[in-house]
Amino acid sequence: MGECWQLLSIDNWATTGHELGKLKEFFWCPNRAVSFLKAVVMPSTYKSDTRSPEDQARAQRMALEPQFSTLLLTLPVELLLIIAEDLGKDYLHLLCFSLTCTFLWEITGRTRYHSLYRRLKQDSWSGSRIILIGEYADRLPDSMLTDEEKEEFKLLDERRYSLYGLAGSLYSIAYDNFRQLSRIPKYPIFGDQRVRRNPKLLDELMDAHDIEQCMPWVSVSRKDCVVERQDGDRWMLRNLSKREYVTLANSRHVMQILYTLVGETQYSCYSFSDEGPENWEGDRIDLTVASLHQQEVGDDVNEWADITRYVIKELVKRAYEDGCQEELAFEDGSEDESDPDSLY
């Protein structure tokens, strides 16, 4: 029958679900998970006003002083910001608070910015522990889970855990309890079940959507808040735990490389041989671009190892073994499939 697989984000409690199927059925196919690996980057649209909340408040209050009649607006700005910070734990709550009036909208810009970033990170797999695990797995990386996490998984299915151990039961536990990628909304606000089930709230947010300065905050889309490669730049699949990376001219083969690197080694026929780099299973991984990587690591750039050449050669070899060499995408559009260098 063959073994079915899932790609898991341990930190996000998220999974591709059963959509992968058997290894050779999905290995060369596109997968939406690549968009979740991209680093979250807030567009300039969301950059808050450079003035401090206090300066914004002073200007707003001078303009609105004659109209002050609401008790909430008589509170000190410092207290309003404390309220906003607390509400910011849930971006929807903070957004509704900010939309109360122009004054609150102005002073909560920075808080709203950080709250939205955290909300987008909740759905993102960027920097989380990733593993490709099969139904018949009998081992996990030693340091992938904390003792508290192991106990938490055990409590989710004690019977299966007692029969097969954590490795043997993680596939089923994840499928039953993790959030599936297909159920993560593209639009964090309009896709929120609390909004979809509340017609009045939906109408109010739609009204706010028509206000130019509010529209980006209400209709925010995941795809607009992730890193994208510009001309002259390169994609970089990074292992944040081991400080290794693979660079690519395009993102077409990111998933194939990821499957190769994070597969559960005992059963995956796509895991590296002994002389290659260590497996990435259970490590923290993200997808960014080389220019952003250089900004982030600065003087530590030499502490990172480039394993691109080895990985690409392995990928080309496997493509020939599977009879899938036509699936390979080359940077210059050439047909010379014998040259792995054209992949990166």
C-alpha contacts under 8 A as a table, 3 or more apart, distances in Angstrom:
res1	aa1	res2	aa2	distance
2	G	22	K	6.44
3	E	21	G	7.76
3	E	22	K	5.65
3	E	23	L	7.39
3	E	134	G	6.27
3	E	135	E	6.03
3	E	136	Y	6.98
4	C	18	H	7.43
4	C	20	L	7.28
4	C	21	G	4.72
4	C	22	K	4.52
4	C	23	L	6.91
4	C	134	G	5.67
4	C	135	E	5.85
5	W	18	H	7.12
5	W	20	L	6.10
5	W	21	G	5.76
5	W	22	K	6.18
5	W	23	L	6.81
5	W	132	L	6.76
5	W	133	I	5.58
5	W	134	G	4.32
5	W	135	E	6.41
5	W	171	Y	7.91
6	Q	15	T	6.52
6	Q	16	T	5.79
6	Q	17	G	5.81
6	Q	18	H	6.49
6	Q	19	E	7.93
6	Q	20	L	6.31
6	Q	21	G	7.76
6	Q	132	L	5.76
6	Q	133	I	5.56
6	Q	134	G	6.50
6	Q	171	Y	7.17
7	L	15	T	5.73
7	L	16	T	5.56
7	L	17	G	7.64
7	L	130	I	7.16
7	L	131	I	5.85
7	L	132	L	4.43
7	L	133	I	6.42
8	L	13	W	7.44
8	L	14	A	5.92
8	L	15	T	4.59
8	L	16	T	6.82
8	L	130	I	5.64
8	L	131	I	5.43
8	L	132	L	6.32
8	L	133	I	7.51
8	L	174	A	7.72
9	S	12	N	5.45
9	S	13	W	5.86
9	S	14	A	5.22
9	S	15	T	6.32
9	S	125	W	6.32
9	S	128	S	6.19
9	S	129	R	5.66
9	S	130	I	4.84
9	S	131	I	6.93
10	I	13	W	5.14
10	I	14	A	6.87
10	I	128	S	6.84
10	I	129	R	5.42
10	I	130	I	6.40
10	I	131	I	7.94
11	D	14	A	7.89
11	D	125	W	8.00
11	D	128	S	5.52
11	D	129	R	6.14
12	N	122	Q	6.91
12	N	123	D	7.17
12	N	124	S	7.81
12	N	125	W	6.81
12	N	128	S	7.25
13	W	174	A	7.53
13	W	177	N	7.77
13	W	178	F	4.77
13	W	179	R	6.18
14	A	174	A	7.75
14	A	178	F	4.81
14	A	179	R	4.52
14	A	180	Q	5.64
14	A	181	L	6.73
15	T	174	A	6.97
15	T	175	Y	7.05
15	T	178	F	6.02
15	T	179	R	6.10
15	T	180	Q	4.92
15	T	181	L	6.15
16	T	19	E	6.33
16	T	20	L	6.98
16	T	33	A	7.39
16	T	180	Q	5.57
16	T	181	L	5.52
16	T	182	S	7.60
17	G	20	L	7.14
17	G	175	Y	5.83
17	G	180	Q	5.78
17	G	181	L	7.65
18	H	21	G	5.75
18	H	175	Y	7.73
20	L	23	L	7.54
20	L	25	E	7.60
20	L	26	F	5.59
21	G	25	E	6.63
21	G	26	F	6.69
22	K	25	E	5.27
22	K	26	F	6.58
23	L	26	F	5.68
23	L	27	F	5.78
24	K	27	F	5.39
24	K	28	W	7.59
25	E	28	W	7.62
25	E	29	C	7.83
26	F	29	C	5.16
27	F	255	M	7.97
27	F	256	Q	6.15
27	F	259	Y	7.36
28	W	256	Q	6.50
28	W	324	C	7.70
28	W	327	E	7.14
30	P	252	R	7.57
30	P	255	M	7.40
31	N	34	V	6.35
31	N	255	M	7.05
32	R	35	S	5.95
32	R	36	F	7.47
33	A	36	F	5.21
33	A	37	L	6.65
33	A	181	L	7.41
33	A	255	M	7.92
34	V	37	L	5.30
34	V	38	K	6.92
34	V	254	V	7.03
34	V	255	M	6.45
35	S	38	K	5.54
35	S	223	K	7.57
36	F	123	D	7.40
36	F	124	S	5.03
36	F	125	W	5.22
36	F	126	S	6.69
37	L	124	S	6.51
37	L	125	W	4.96
37	L	126	S	4.58
37	L	127	G	7.80
37	L	285	I	7.60
37	L	286	D	5.23
37	L	287	L	5.35
38	K	124	S	7.53
38	K	125	W	7.61
38	K	126	S	5.80
38	K	226	V	5.83
38	K	227	V	6.08
38	K	286	D	6.13
38	K	287	L	4.53
38	K	288	T	5.86
39	A	124	S	7.67
39	A	126	S	5.35
39	A	127	G	7.91
39	A	226	V	5.60
39	A	227	V	5.67
39	A	286	D	6.37
39	A	287	L	5.95
39	A	288	T	5.62
40	V	117	Y	7.71
40	V	120	L	7.15
40	V	121	K	6.74
40	V	124	S	7.27
40	V	126	S	7.44
40	V	225	C	5.76
40	V	226	V	4.39
40	V	227	V	6.26
41	V	225	C	5.23
41	V	226	V	4.92
41	V	227	V	5.57
42	M	45	T	7.95
42	M	46	Y	6.59
42	M	47	K	7.87
42	M	117	Y	7.13
42	M	225	C	5.27
42	M	226	V	7.28
43	P	46	Y	5.93
43	P	47	K	7.40
43	P	224	D	7.55
43	P	225	C	6.31
44	S	47	K	5.19
45	T	216	P	7.37
46	Y	113	Y	6.53
46	Y	216	P	7.51
46	Y	217	W	7.63
47	K	113	Y	7.14
48	S	109	G	5.21
48	S	110	R	5.49
48	S	113	Y	6.84
49	D	52	S	7.66
49	D	109	G	6.84
49	D	110	R	7.71
51	R	54	E	7.98
51	R	55	D	6.02
51	R	56	Q	6.35
52	S	55	D	5.26
52	S	56	Q	6.32
53	P	56	Q	5.05
53	P	57	A	5.94
53	P	77	V	7.85
53	P	106	E	7.59
53	P	107	I	4.74
53	P	108	T	7.15
53	P	109	G	7.90
54	E	57	A	5.00
54	E	58	R	6.14
54	E	77	V	6.82
54	E	107	I	7.43
55	D	58	R	5.12
55	D	59	A	6.34
56	Q	59	A	5.32
56	Q	60	Q	6.13
56	Q	106	E	6.41
56	Q	107	I	5.97
57	A	60	Q	5.07
57	A	61	R	5.92
57	A	77	V	6.96
57	A	103	F	6.93
57	A	106	E	7.35
57	A	107	I	5.99
58	R	61	R	5.25
58	R	62	M	6.22
59	A	62	M	5.30
59	A	63	A	6.52
60	Q	63	A	5.19
60	Q	64	L	6.09
60	Q	103	F	5.92
60	Q	106	E	7.96
61	R	64	L	4.91
61	R	65	E	5.26
61	R	103	F	7.53
62	M	65	E	5.46
63	A	66	P	7.90
64	L	67	Q	5.42
64	L	68	F	6.49
65	E	68	F	5.37
68	F	73	L	7.06
68	F	74	T	7.45
69	S	73	L	7.77
70	T	73	L	5.56
70	T	74	T	6.90
71	L	74	T	5.30
71	L	75	L	7.12
72	L	75	L	5.73
73	L	76	P	7.99
75	L	79	L	6.54
75	L	80	L	6.63
76	P	79	L	5.36
76	P	80	L	6.44
77	V	80	L	5.00
77	V	81	L	6.15
78	E	81	L	5.19
78	E	82	I	6.35
79	L	82	I	5.00
79	L	83	I	6.31
80	L	83	I	5.09
80	L	84	A	6.18
81	L	84	A	4.82
81	L	85	E	6.03
81	L	107	I	7.68
81	L	108	T	6.95
81	L	111	T	7.96
82	I	85	E	5.06
82	I	86	D	6.29
83	I	86	D	5.22
83	I	87	L	6.22
84	A	87	L	5.04
84	A	88	G	5.86
84	A	94	L	6.22
84	A	97	F	7.55
84	A	108	T	6.84
84	A	111	T	6.90
85	E	88	G	4.89
85	E	89	K	7.19
85	E	111	T	6.34
86	D	89	K	6.00
87	L	90	D	5.95
87	L	91	Y	7.33
87	L	93	H	5.67
87	L	94	L	4.98
88	G	91	Y	5.37
88	G	93	H	6.91
88	G	94	L	5.07
88	G	111	T	6.86
88	G	112	R	6.91
88	G	115	S	5.17
89	K	94	L	7.94
89	K	115	S	6.65
90	D	93	H	5.46
90	D	94	L	6.53
90	D	115	S	7.26
90	D	119	R	7.50
91	Y	94	L	5.12
91	Y	95	L	5.98
91	Y	112	R	7.40
91	Y	115	S	5.53
91	Y	116	L	5.86
91	Y	119	R	6.37
92	L	95	L	5.06
92	L	96	C	6.26
92	L	189	I	6.86
93	H	96	C	5.33
93	H	97	F	6.31
94	L	97	F	4.99
94	L	98	S	6.06
94	L	112	R	6.90
94	L	115	S	7.92
95	L	98	S	5.08
95	L	99	L	6.17
95	L	112	R	7.19
95	L	217	W	7.89
95	L	218	V	7.86
96	C	99	L	5.18
96	C	100	T	6.65
97	F	100	T	5.48
97	F	104	L	7.48
98	S	101	C	6.85
98	S	102	T	7.98
98	S	104	L	5.14
98	S	105	W	4.54
98	S	108	T	6.49
99	L	102	T	7.23
99	L	104	L	7.13
99	L	105	W	5.93
99	L	208	A	7.61
100	T	104	L	6.69
100	T	105	W	7.47
101	C	104	L	5.57
101	C	105	W	6.26
102	T	105	W	4.97
102	T	106	E	6.14
103	F	106	E	5.30
103	F	107	I	6.50
104	L	107	I	5.36
104	L	108	T	6.07
105	W	108	T	5.55
105	W	109	G	6.64
106	E	109	G	5.90
107	I	110	R	7.77
108	T	111	T	5.23
108	T	112	R	5.82
109	G	112	R	5.16
109	G	113	Y	6.17
110	R	113	Y	5.01
110	R	114	H	6.43
111	T	114	H	5.37
111	T	115	S	6.08
112	R	115	S	5.04
112	R	116	L	6.00
113	Y	116	L	5.34
113	Y	117	Y	6.30
114	H	117	Y	5.07
114	H	118	R	6.29
115	S	118	R	5.17
115	S	119	R	6.21
116	L	119	R	4.91
116	L	120	L	6.21
117	Y	120	L	5.22
117	Y	121	K	6.20
118	R	121	K	4.99
118	R	122	Q	6.36
119	R	122	Q	5.27
119	R	123	D	7.30
119	R	188	P	7.96
120	L	123	D	5.65
120	L	124	S	6.41
120	L	188	P	7.73
120	L	222	R	6.90
120	L	225	C	7.90
121	K	124	S	4.84
121	K	125	W	7.70
121	K	126	S	7.80
123	D	184	I	7.25
125	W	128	S	5.40
125	W	286	D	7.27
126	S	284	R	7.98
126	S	285	I	6.31
126	S	286	D	4.40
126	S	287	L	6.80
127	G	240	L	6.98
127	G	284	R	4.96
127	G	285	I	4.85
127	G	286	D	4.97
128	S	283	D	7.53
128	S	284	R	4.76
128	S	285	I	6.00
128	S	286	D	7.48
129	R	144	M	7.58
129	R	281	E	7.97
129	R	282	G	4.98
129	R	283	D	4.89
129	R	284	R	4.33
129	R	285	I	6.54
130	I	262	V	6.89
130	I	281	E	6.35
130	I	282	G	5.02
130	I	283	D	6.06
130	I	284	R	6.46
130	I	285	I	6.73
131	I	262	V	5.15
131	I	263	G	6.35
131	I	264	E	7.16
131	I	280	W	7.96
131	I	281	E	4.90
131	I	282	G	5.10
131	I	283	D	7.77
132	L	259	Y	6.56
132	L	262	V	5.60
132	L	263	G	4.65
132	L	264	E	6.05
132	L	281	E	7.19
133	I	137	A	6.68
133	I	171	Y	6.67
133	I	263	G	6.44
133	I	264	E	5.53
134	G	137	A	5.47
134	G	171	Y	6.57
134	G	264	E	7.24
134	G	267	Y	7.70
135	E	168	G	7.08
135	E	171	Y	5.66
135	E	172	S	7.62
136	Y	168	G	6.16
136	Y	267	Y	7.89
137	A	140	L	7.86
137	A	167	A	5.73
137	A	168	G	5.34
137	A	264	E	7.11
137	A	266	Q	7.69
137	A	267	Y	7.04
138	D	165	G	7.97
138	D	167	A	5.11
138	D	168	G	5.31
139	R	167	A	5.13
139	R	168	G	7.56
139	R	264	E	7.88
139	R	266	Q	7.99
140	L	144	M	7.34
140	L	167	A	5.74
140	L	264	E	7.44
141	P	144	M	5.38
141	P	281	E	6.98
141	P	282	G	6.49
142	D	145	L	7.49
143	S	146	T	7.17
144	M	282	G	5.23
144	M	283	D	7.18
145	L	149	E	5.89
145	L	150	K	6.34
146	T	149	E	5.16
146	T	150	K	6.31
147	D	150	K	5.11
147	D	151	E	6.28
148	E	151	E	5.20
148	E	152	E	6.19
149	E	152	E	4.92
149	E	153	F	6.20
150	K	153	F	5.24
150	K	154	K	6.17
150	K	166	L	7.43
151	E	154	K	4.96
151	E	155	L	6.32
152	E	155	L	5.29
152	E	156	L	6.65
153	F	156	L	5.22
153	F	157	D	7.09
153	F	166	L	7.62
153	F	170	L	7.78
153	F	173	I	7.29
154	K	157	D	5.73
154	K	158	E	5.29
154	K	161	Y	5.86
154	K	166	L	7.16
155	L	158	E	5.46
156	L	173	I	7.01
157	D	160	R	5.63
157	D	161	Y	6.04
157	D	173	I	6.87
158	E	161	Y	4.91
158	E	162	S	5.96
159	R	162	S	5.26
159	R	163	L	6.41
160	R	163	L	5.12
160	R	164	Y	5.99
160	R	165	G	7.37
160	R	169	S	5.99
161	Y	164	Y	5.42
161	Y	165	G	4.63
161	Y	166	L	5.66
161	Y	168	G	7.59
161	Y	169	S	5.74
162	S	165	G	5.73
164	Y	167	A	7.27
164	Y	168	G	4.78
164	Y	169	S	5.89
165	G	168	G	5.46
165	G	169	S	6.17
166	L	169	S	5.17
166	L	170	L	5.67
167	A	170	L	5.42
167	A	171	Y	7.78
168	G	171	Y	7.06
169	S	172	S	5.60
169	S	173	I	6.09
170	L	173	I	4.94
170	L	174	A	5.80
171	Y	174	A	5.38
171	Y	175	Y	6.31
172	S	175	Y	5.10
172	S	176	D	6.15
173	I	176	D	5.27
173	I	177	N	5.97
173	I	178	F	7.74
174	A	177	N	5.24
174	A	178	F	4.94
175	Y	178	F	5.87
175	Y	180	Q	7.96
179	R	183	R	7.06
179	R	184	I	7.68
180	Q	183	R	5.51
180	Q	184	I	7.00
181	L	184	I	5.35
182	S	185	P	7.91
185	P	188	P	5.96
185	P	191	G	5.14
185	P	192	D	7.34
186	K	191	G	6.90
186	K	221	S	5.86
186	K	222	R	5.68
186	K	223	K	7.45
187	Y	190	F	5.61
187	Y	191	G	5.15
187	Y	192	D	7.81
187	Y	219	S	6.69
187	Y	220	V	6.06
187	Y	221	S	4.67
187	Y	222	R	6.34
188	P	191	G	5.33
188	P	192	D	5.87
188	P	220	V	6.86
188	P	221	S	6.78
188	P	222	R	7.33
189	I	192	D	5.18
189	I	195	V	7.18
189	I	218	V	6.39
189	I	219	S	6.72
189	I	220	V	7.21
190	F	195	V	6.34
190	F	196	R	6.85
190	F	202	L	7.65
190	F	218	V	7.78
190	F	219	S	6.95
191	G	195	V	7.31
191	G	196	R	6.85
192	D	195	V	5.39
192	D	196	R	6.31
193	Q	196	R	4.94
193	Q	197	R	5.95
194	R	197	R	5.42
194	R	198	N	6.30
195	V	198	N	5.19
195	V	199	P	7.27
195	V	201	L	6.12
195	V	202	L	5.55
196	R	199	P	6.84
196	R	202	L	6.67
198	N	201	L	5.41
198	N	202	L	6.19
199	P	202	L	4.97
199	P	203	D	6.12
200	K	203	D	5.16
200	K	204	E	6.33
201	L	204	E	5.12
201	L	205	L	6.19
202	L	205	L	5.16
202	L	206	M	6.09
203	D	206	M	4.99
203	D	207	D	6.25
204	E	207	D	5.07
204	E	208	A	6.33
205	L	208	A	4.91
205	L	209	H	6.05
205	L	218	V	6.86
206	M	209	H	4.86
206	M	210	D	6.71
207	D	210	D	5.41
207	D	211	I	7.26
208	A	211	I	5.36
208	A	214	C	6.10
208	A	215	M	6.68
208	A	218	V	7.26
209	H	212	E	7.32
209	H	214	C	6.06
209	H	215	M	4.32
209	H	216	P	7.79
209	H	218	V	5.93
209	H	219	S	6.80
210	D	214	C	7.63
210	D	215	M	6.32
211	I	214	C	5.37
211	I	215	M	5.90
212	E	215	M	5.37
212	E	216	P	7.91
213	Q	216	P	7.13
214	C	217	W	5.53
214	C	218	V	6.36
215	M	218	V	5.26
215	M	219	S	5.89
215	M	220	V	7.95
216	P	219	S	5.42
216	P	220	V	5.41
217	W	220	V	5.52
220	V	224	D	7.49
221	S	224	D	5.49
221	S	225	C	6.90
222	R	225	C	5.39
222	R	226	V	6.95
223	K	226	V	5.93
227	V	288	T	6.33
227	V	289	V	7.34
228	E	288	T	7.85
228	E	289	V	7.45
229	R	233	D	6.02
229	R	234	R	6.48
229	R	235	W	6.54
229	R	289	V	6.20
230	Q	233	D	5.54
230	Q	234	R	7.93
233	D	249	A	7.84
233	D	289	V	6.68
233	D	290	A	6.35
233	D	291	S	6.60
234	R	247	T	6.34
234	R	248	L	5.77
234	R	249	A	5.22
234	R	250	N	7.27
234	R	289	V	5.50
234	R	290	A	5.51
234	R	291	S	7.81
235	W	247	T	5.49
235	W	248	L	5.04
235	W	249	A	6.16
235	W	250	N	6.52
235	W	251	S	6.75
235	W	287	L	7.09
235	W	288	T	5.95
235	W	289	V	4.46
235	W	290	A	6.21
236	M	245	Y	6.36
236	M	246	V	5.58
236	M	247	T	4.44
236	M	248	L	6.37
236	M	287	L	5.76
236	M	288	T	5.24
236	M	289	V	5.13
236	M	290	A	5.83
237	L	245	Y	5.48
237	L	246	V	5.18
237	L	247	T	6.41
237	L	254	V	7.32
237	L	285	I	7.27
237	L	286	D	5.98
237	L	287	L	4.57
237	L	288	T	6.50
238	R	243	R	7.07
238	R	244	E	5.90
238	R	245	Y	4.31
238	R	246	V	6.58
238	R	285	I	5.54
238	R	286	D	5.44
238	R	287	L	6.21
238	R	288	T	7.60
239	N	242	K	5.59
239	N	243	R	5.39
239	N	244	E	5.15
239	N	245	Y	6.00
239	N	280	W	7.20
239	N	283	D	6.66
239	N	284	R	5.86
239	N	285	I	4.65
239	N	286	D	6.88
240	L	243	R	5.09
240	L	244	E	7.16
240	L	283	D	7.33
240	L	284	R	5.31
240	L	285	I	5.73
240	L	286	D	7.49
241	S	283	D	5.69
241	S	284	R	5.52
241	S	285	I	7.64
242	K	283	D	7.69
243	R	303	E	7.13
243	R	304	W	4.88
243	R	305	A	6.40
244	E	304	W	5.42
244	E	305	A	4.63
244	E	306	D	5.90
244	E	307	I	6.74
245	Y	304	W	7.33
245	Y	305	A	6.40
245	Y	306	D	5.24
245	Y	307	I	6.10
245	Y	308	T	6.97
246	V	306	D	6.12
246	V	307	I	5.75
246	V	308	T	4.41
246	V	311	V	7.59
247	T	290	A	7.75
247	T	306	D	7.92
247	T	308	T	5.97
247	T	344	Y	6.51
248	L	251	S	6.79
248	L	343	L	6.86
248	L	344	Y	4.77
249	A	331	E	6.14
249	A	343	L	7.00
249	A	344	Y	5.45
250	N	253	H	7.55
250	N	331	E	7.36
251	S	254	V	5.35
252	R	255	M	7.51
252	R	329	A	7.06
253	H	256	Q	5.25
253	H	257	I	6.29
253	H	328	L	7.70
253	H	329	A	7.69
254	V	257	I	5.26
254	V	258	L	6.07
255	M	258	L	4.86
255	M	259	Y	6.02
256	Q	259	Y	5.18
256	Q	260	T	6.24
256	Q	315	L	7.70
257	I	260	T	5.08
257	I	261	L	6.21
257	I	311	V	7.22
257	I	312	I	7.99
257	I	315	L	7.19
258	L	261	L	5.11
258	L	262	V	5.97
259	Y	262	V	5.50
259	Y	263	G	5.60
259	Y	270	Y	7.64
260	T	263	G	5.86
260	T	270	Y	5.30
260	T	271	S	5.40
260	T	272	F	7.24
261	L	271	S	6.47
261	L	272	F	7.35
261	L	279	N	5.35
261	L	280	W	5.12
261	L	281	E	6.68
262	V	271	S	7.84
262	V	279	N	6.16
262	V	280	W	4.77
262	V	281	E	3.88
262	V	282	G	7.03
263	G	268	S	5.84
263	G	270	Y	7.20
263	G	271	S	6.13
263	G	279	N	7.75
263	G	280	W	7.93
263	G	281	E	6.13
264	E	267	Y	6.26
264	E	268	S	5.89
264	E	271	S	7.67
264	E	281	E	6.62
265	T	268	S	5.30
265	T	269	C	7.88
265	T	271	S	5.62
265	T	279	N	7.66
268	S	271	S	5.66
270	Y	318	R	7.82
271	S	279	N	7.26
272	F	275	E	7.95
272	F	276	G	5.93
272	F	277	P	7.19
272	F	278	E	7.53
272	F	279	N	6.86
273	S	276	G	5.66
274	D	277	P	7.89
276	G	310	Y	7.30
277	P	307	I	7.36
280	W	283	D	5.49
288	T	292	L	6.91
288	T	293	H	6.96
289	V	292	L	5.50
289	V	293	H	6.25
290	A	293	H	4.97
290	A	294	Q	6.23
291	S	294	Q	5.26
291	S	295	Q	6.51
292	L	295	Q	5.10
292	L	296	E	6.23
293	H	296	E	5.10
293	H	297	V	6.16
294	Q	297	V	5.49
294	Q	298	G	5.65
294	Q	301	V	6.83
295	Q	298	G	5.54
297	V	300	D	5.28
297	V	301	V	5.67
298	G	301	V	6.00
299	D	302	N	7.42
300	D	303	E	5.46
300	D	304	W	7.53
301	V	304	W	5.78
302	N	305	A	7.58
306	D	309	R	7.98
307	I	310	Y	5.73
307	I	311	V	6.32
308	T	311	V	5.26
308	T	312	I	6.05
308	T	344	Y	7.72
309	R	312	I	5.37
309	R	313	K	6.24
309	R	341	D	7.47
310	Y	313	K	5.33
310	Y	314	E	6.29
311	V	314	E	5.11
311	V	315	L	6.19
312	I	315	L	4.93
312	I	316	V	6.20
312	I	340	P	6.27
312	I	341	D	7.77
312	I	343	L	7.14
312	I	344	Y	7.83
313	K	316	V	5.16
313	K	317	K	6.21
313	K	340	P	5.83
314	E	317	K	5.10
314	E	318	R	6.23
315	L	318	R	5.14
315	L	319	A	6.14
316	V	319	A	5.02
316	V	320	Y	6.48
316	V	325	Q	7.17
316	V	328	L	7.81
316	V	340	P	6.43
317	K	320	Y	5.33
317	K	321	E	6.33
318	R	321	E	4.84
318	R	322	D	6.09
319	A	322	D	5.21
319	A	323	G	5.95
319	A	324	C	4.79
319	A	325	Q	4.80
319	A	327	E	7.80
319	A	328	L	7.70
320	Y	323	G	4.89
320	Y	324	C	6.02
320	Y	325	Q	5.39
321	E	324	C	7.68
322	D	325	Q	7.83
324	C	327	E	5.49
324	C	328	L	7.61
325	Q	328	L	5.65
325	Q	337	E	7.11
328	L	337	E	7.81
328	L	343	L	7.97
329	A	333	G	7.46
329	A	343	L	6.77
330	F	333	G	5.25
330	F	334	S	6.47
330	F	335	E	7.94
330	F	342	S	5.47
330	F	343	L	4.95
330	F	344	Y	7.96
331	E	334	S	7.79
331	E	342	S	5.74
331	E	343	L	5.78
331	E	344	Y	6.95
332	D	342	S	6.90
334	S	337	E	7.95
336	D	339	D	6.02
337	E	340	P	6.99
339	D	342	S	6.06
340	P	343	L	5.65
340	P	344	Y	7.76
341	D	344	Y	5.72
